[in-house]
Amino acid sequence: MSIFLREHYGNSRLSALQIVKDPILFLAFGFGSGLSKVMPGTMGTLAAIPVYLALLQTGQIVYLLITLAIVVVGISICDRAAKKLDVHDFGGIVWDEIAGFLITMFGITYSWQSLLVGFVLFRLFDIVKPWPIKWLDRHVEGGFGIMLDDVVAGIFAAMVLRFWF
């Protein structure tokens, strides 16, 4: 038994290997980061950092368009993953964390400090879920619901981050 991986995932009892081999689940699990037994959401947000750093090499319009594509495609990815796992918002589904972090960091000048504060703020809003995030998390179903609470958490974190950077 691994100290890093679960024996199985979701009510479908899928193995880590089954998840990594399935393209939809591989993406939904944040390129495998959501397989973590401990803090999968935080691991998914960590997996978003290289994506963010790559998007920094593009202009803001490309960054925004790719982030919007990640959000829109994420609705289907998360919905299909939830159905395959037979769990609505399984913790290992972290594509929404990737989208939320990219939203948090949009338009912020890069520094290690802005990256760290953005990371912490996004995780804080995603974990604490102040209104209306908690309401959205509980009342909006499917892939749209899985994505929406993290998109709003990303927007909230971005608004606070703008005060510092």
Secondary structure by P-SEA (a helix, b strand, c coil): cccccccccccccccaaaaaacaaaaaaacccccccccaaaaaaaaaaaaaaaaaaaccaaaaaaaaaaaaaaaaaaaaaaaaaacccccccccaaaaaaaaaaaccccccaaaaaaaaaaaaaaaaaccaaaaaaacccccaaaaaaaaaaaaaaaaaaaaacc
